[in-house]
Each structure stands twice: as structure tokens, then as C-alpha cells.
């Protein structure tokens, strides 16, 4: 859990193919931004680095194994109880896994 004054680190992947960006719709019951379209990613777990969280989240959520990616932005969003920092990376090479 986080407390006031803490920072929660998130990682998100921008997957681009043929001029199109892959987005996912957030669940309608989410506390923040329910039902909106967003890049795919999630929170870092424990001491996990953002790059490791990105690889894990892409594989868990859509079965994609990111192999080459580059950081393109770090966005900070203050919330009442914490600050969220999202590291956004463009996925340069990936392999679509099978579920």
C-alpha cells in the first residue's frame, strides 16, 4: 500500500504498427479513469524496474513479449493520496505469444 506523499511507478507500452496505435479500454469499475482507452501497462510490483514491469504487463495482458523498446516519456500525475509516475516506452520489437 502507499501513503500520502509516496510515488507509485507505472510502465506503459506504446505499440505501433502500420501507423496505428494499440490501445486497451480500462475496466468500468476502475477508481481512476474508468472506461477510457489507454496504453497497455500497469504498476511496478515491489522493487521491480519499469522496464521489467512493462515486459511482464504486456505478456500478462495481451500475450506480447517485448524485446526491444525505448523510453519516450515520463509523466507525473499528482493524486490526493500519492503521485503516479508513468514511464511510457515505444515497443520496437515484440513477439506475439499464444495463450
VENSUL-V277470 format. One record per backbone hydrogen bond with DSSP energy under -0.5 kcal/mol. CO is the residue of the C=O (numbers start at 0). NH is the residue of the N-H. If there is no record, write none. Layout:
((CO & NH) (CO & NH))
//
This chain:
((2 & 5) (5 & 82) (6 & 8) (7 & 84) (8 & 43) (9 & 86) (10 & 41) (11 & 88) (12 & 14) (12 & 39) (13 & 15) (13 & 90) (14 & 21) (16 & 19) (19 & 16) (20 & 22) (21 & 14) (23 & 37) (26 & 29) (26 & 34) (32 & 35) (35 & 25) (37 & 23) (39 & 12) (41 & 10) (44 & 47) (48 & 52) (49 & 53) (50 & 54) (51 & 55) (52 & 56) (53 & 57) (54 & 58) (55 & 59) (56 & 60) (57 & 61) (57 & 62) (57 & 63) (58 & 62) (62 & 96) (63 & 65) (64 & 94) (67 & 91) (67 & 92) (69 & 89) (72 & 87) (74 & 85) (76 & 83) (80 & 5) (81 & 78) (82 & 7) (82 & 84) (83 & 76) (83 & 85) (84 & 9) (84 & 86) (85 & 74) (85 & 87) (86 & 11) (87 & 71) (87 & 72) (88 & 13) (88 & 90) (89 & 69) (89 & 91) (90 & 15) (92 & 66) (92 & 67) (94 & 64) (94 & 96))
//
